[in-house]
Amino acid sequence: MAGLDHRNCQILLMPMKLTYDPRRNIGYLRFHEKTAEVETIQVSDSLNVDIAPDGTIYGIELLNANEQLRGDDDGQLVVVNEAAGKTENIALGI
């Protein structure tokens, strides 16, 4: 960006994180640590999105998560790094 002095910028990089609470059957995919007030938008009966006033999406909440995450792959989360051409399967244990 023109006119932006990157030497004075601080960027906090938090890893994207998927959590699952089997007691409540809720999954949460966090993109950013919440540093501001967010609004939770109900997209459907089983999906909520946390979004800040500036449009930043902080996370996606999956209600009835075991059904949504299990799918046809027996609860495997597939992480694909398109740039590196690598794929990793992670068993969610749900």
C-alpha positions as CSV (number, residue, x, y, z in Angstrom):
1,M,0.0,0.0,0.0
2,A,1.3,3.4,-0.8
3,G,2.1,5.6,2.2
4,L,2.1,2.7,4.7
5,D,5.2,2.5,6.9
6,H,5.5,-1.3,7.6
7,R,8.3,-0.7,10.1
8,N,5.7,0.7,12.6
9,C,3.1,-2.0,12.1
10,Q,2.5,-4.9,14.5
11,I,0.8,-7.9,13.3
12,L,-0.3,-10.6,15.7
13,L,-0.5,-13.9,13.9
14,M,-2.7,-16.5,15.7
15,P,-3.1,-19.9,14.2
16,M,-6.5,-20.8,12.8
17,K,-8.0,-23.2,15.4
18,L,-10.8,-25.8,15.2
19,T,-12.2,-26.7,18.6
20,Y,-14.9,-29.3,19.4
21,D,-16.9,-29.6,22.7
22,P,-18.5,-33.1,22.7
23,R,-20.6,-32.2,25.8
24,R,-22.4,-29.5,23.9
25,N,-21.7,-30.9,20.4
26,I,-20.4,-27.6,19.2
27,G,-17.4,-27.0,16.9
28,Y,-15.8,-23.6,16.5
29,L,-13.4,-22.6,13.7
30,R,-11.5,-19.5,14.9
31,F,-9.7,-17.4,12.3
32,H,-8.7,-14.5,14.7
33,E,-8.5,-14.0,18.4
34,K,-11.4,-11.7,19.3
35,T,-9.9,-8.3,19.9
36,A,-13.1,-6.3,19.2
37,E,-16.8,-6.6,19.7
38,V,-18.3,-9.0,17.3
39,E,-21.8,-9.7,16.1
40,T,-23.0,-13.3,15.8
41,I,-25.0,-13.8,12.7
42,Q,-27.2,-16.9,12.6
43,V,-26.9,-18.3,9.1
44,S,-29.0,-21.4,9.7
45,D,-30.2,-23.5,12.6
46,S,-26.7,-25.1,12.8
47,L,-24.3,-22.3,11.7
48,N,-23.4,-19.0,13.3
49,V,-20.7,-16.5,12.1
50,D,-18.9,-14.1,14.4
51,I,-18.1,-10.9,12.5
52,A,-16.7,-7.5,13.5
53,P,-18.2,-4.1,12.3
54,D,-15.3,-3.8,9.8
55,G,-16.3,-7.1,8.2
56,T,-13.5,-9.2,9.7
57,I,-14.8,-12.8,10.3
58,Y,-13.5,-14.0,13.6
59,G,-15.0,-17.5,13.6
60,I,-17.6,-19.9,12.5
61,E,-19.7,-21.9,15.1
62,L,-21.1,-25.3,14.1
63,L,-24.1,-26.5,16.1
64,N,-24.8,-30.2,15.9
65,A,-21.1,-30.4,15.0
66,N,-20.7,-34.1,15.0
67,E,-23.1,-34.5,12.1
68,Q,-21.5,-31.6,10.1
69,L,-17.9,-32.7,10.8
70,R,-18.3,-36.4,10.4
71,G,-19.5,-36.5,6.8
72,D,-18.5,-39.4,4.6
73,D,-14.9,-39.4,5.8
74,D,-15.4,-40.9,9.3
75,G,-14.5,-37.7,11.1
76,Q,-11.3,-36.8,9.2
77,L,-10.3,-33.2,8.8
78,V,-8.4,-32.8,5.6
79,V,-6.0,-29.8,5.5
80,V,-4.7,-28.9,2.1
81,N,-1.8,-26.6,1.4
82,E,-2.4,-25.7,-2.2
83,A,0.9,-23.8,-2.5
84,A,3.1,-26.5,-1.1
85,G,1.1,-29.4,-2.7
86,K,0.7,-31.1,0.7
87,T,-2.3,-32.7,2.3
88,E,-2.7,-33.8,5.9
89,N,-5.5,-35.9,7.4
90,I,-6.4,-35.4,11.1
91,A,-8.8,-37.7,12.9
92,L,-11.3,-35.6,14.9
93,G,-12.4,-38.5,17.1
94,I,-16.1,-37.6,16.9
